[in-house]
Amino acid sequence: MRDNSYAAVMARRNEIMKRALGLDYGEFELGGLAFDYERMMEKAGYSLEEVRAIQKETNVGDTPLIELKNLTAAARALSEPGKGARIFIKDEAANPSGSFKDRRAAVSCYFAQHHGYKGVVAATSGNYGAAVASQANMRNLKSIIVQELFDSRGIGQPEILEKGRKCEAYGAEVLQLTVGPELFYTFLRVLEETGFFNASLYTPFGIAGIETLGAEIVAQVQARFGRNPDAVVITNAGGGNLTGTARGLIKAGAAETKVIGASVDLSGLHMASDRDFNRKSFTTGHTGFGVPFTTWPDRADVPRNAARPLRYMDRYVTITQGEVFAITEALAALEGLERGPAGNTSLTAAFAIAREMPEDAIIVVQETEYTGAGKHVTAQLTFARENGIEVRRGDPAEQVPGKNIIIPRDPSMIRPKDLSMRDLKASYLRNALKNRPAGSPEALTEVETAFLADEIKETREGLKELLALARGC
């Protein structure tokens, strides 16, 4: 009889993952804390051309790039003379299941089908689950979605409930769980018992799927204006969205385009806390995922995470829940586009950042997502009030996550806050040193030094300075 206790299943995690991914991560290890990231991406992933062909088979990609003329005009009205970049949005809601995550799921489901798996499993709050279920259907695969939904009272957030309904609409088997360690344990058991493919968000397949999004942005801007975008703003959670888009920008020749991450500020709320779980209105794209995954990517459900945002990020900003709700309503009222909260996180940041840039600059919001009853502003704010959160108009700078949501009294009050890239990089290095294998020599090897410089997008001198900061020198 197999021991299915929590400790025993966790002890088997590497063995389970190896069978469920058809990928031996050990062959990419370089010793110490280093691994060959690019070789992993090249060997396990697909080329940009191959991914385009895979996605075309299931009607994914080639989504429209829309200029938001009225929001641009509003930003310019709040800007100094000559400022107010043109704001564009990549309308990923046009994909089959309504989000950019169809791009990730398309590649994973293709791999699963062509390697003899009978089904796919994903752990997700829901948007990715809907994408996996949709793509699995097109390839005659079964799908199981493991979803963290409830607190200990059995109460689920309206946005996650909405996503679960969408997964079920595609015929997926949805396992709905309470917040905490139950999610990963159940996920591992399902993989082991079914023999299905692990359609993780963090594999090279998933990241390769998003590279087409970055490449399409460059091609569409080039076709219309004969140049590359000045900045692309990307909602950041687990880091895959940013990593894949940035890699696509680079492959399409836009290495100088600024890559800006944006997350909702939920500082002070613990994502695994039963009490805090329903005291937030955003289930993704927030600092509860964005900061931990930025500063230590390998906390993921695979041995080595292919999503590594510090390799590509030039700037990281946070905005408040109330600011996102305001821009969500403005997008519908001014542009006639009703879209869900995740993509509107980066749109909120872009609306403010555009005011810093010259009028002839181009800023692209990298994705939209579908919306539905549970994702609407009214549903979210009603749920917040039911959980004791104060909702009012005022200055969003006064917002305290878990206590209040403040809708800006005036659009000029939408002001993103910059997170220190220096501090984020130092935090990453502290985590890397802490997780270095036992028995490693005190001094970093040349291979480890080169790896860390790439990981945080720094020169050797910059790395040396940040290592001193990380070590407390």
C-alpha positions, 0 to 999 in steps of 0.5 A: 500500500502506498503511504499517502500521508502528507510527509510521504507525498511531499517526500515523493514530489520530485519523482511525481513531478518527473513522471508528470512532466516528461522532463528531467530537471537534473540535467540542467544543474550546474552545481551549487545554486546554478542551473543552465536556464537557457538550455532548459528553455531551448531543450524543453520549450519550442521555438517561436515559430513552432509555438505560433504554429501550435497556437494557430491549430487551436485559434490562439493568438493574433489578438488585436492591439487597440489604441485607448484614445479616450483614456489617453486624452484623460491622461494628457488632461492630467499631465504637464504640457507635452506629456501623456504617452499614447496608451494601447492595450493587447486584447487577449480576451479575444482568445478562446477562453478569454485570457492570455493564458490560452497561450500557455495552455496551448503549448502544454496541451500540445506536448501532453497530446504528442507524448501520450498523456491521457489528460492534464492537471493544473493548480490555479485560481481559475483563469488558467484552469479555464484555458487548460480545460478549453485547450484540452477539449480541442486535443481530446484530453481530460482535464482536472483543475485543483482550485484554492477557493474557500476559507474555513467557513466554506465561503469562496470569493466571487472572482474565484467562484466565477472562474470555477464555473468557467472551468466546469463549463468546459467540462473540467473536473474541478477540485475545490479546496480550502486555503493552505497546504491542502492545495499542493498535497492534493495536486501531487496526489492527483498527478500520481494517481492519474498519470496525467501531465502537469500543465504547470504555469512554471514550465518552459512550455508555459513560458514559451507560450507567452513569448508569442504575445511579446513578439506580436506586440512588437510586430503590430506596433512596428506595422503601424508606426515603424518602431518599437514600443517605448514601454510594455506594462505587465501584470505581475504575479507568479512571474511567467506573464512578465518573463514570457512577454519580455522574452518575446519582445527580445526575440522580436528585436525590442530589447530596449523596450522598458519592461514594467511589472505592476501588482496590486498592493496587498502588503500585510495580508498573508496569502495562506492565512485563513483570516486574510484569504477573503479580506482581499478583492484580487486573487492574482496580480498582487504583491502576495504572489508578485514579490515572493515569486520575484525574490525567489522563483523556485518556490513553484510547483516544479524543481526549477521555475522557468518564470524568472522576472528579475532577468527581464524587469526594468521597473516594478510598481504597485497600485491599490485595489481602489485605483484598479476598480476606478480604471475598470469602470473608466475603461467601460465608460470611456472606451466601451470595453468591459474587461476583468481585473487582472489586465486592468491592474497593468492598465491602471499603472499605465494610465499613471506612467503615461503621464510621465512620458512624452506625447509621442511615446507608445506604452502598451498594456500587455493583456486583457481578460474576460469578465463575468458576474463574479469579477465585476466591481459591484460583486467584489465591493459587495463581498468586501463590505460583507467581510467588514472592509470599509469602501469609500471614496477618497485618497487611495494613498490612505488605503490599508489592505484588509481594512479598507478600499478607497476609490480615488476621488479624482483620477489624478490621485492614481499614483503607482508606487515604485518598489526598489529594484535594488532591494528586490535584487538583494532579497533574491540574493539572500534567498539564493544564498540561504537555499545554496546546497549544504556543504557548498564552499563559502565562496561562490564559484565562477559558474554561480557568479555568472548565473546570479548576474544573469538572474538579477540583470546586473553587471559583475560589479553590480552583483558584487555590491548587491551581494554585500548588501544581501550578506549584511556587509 
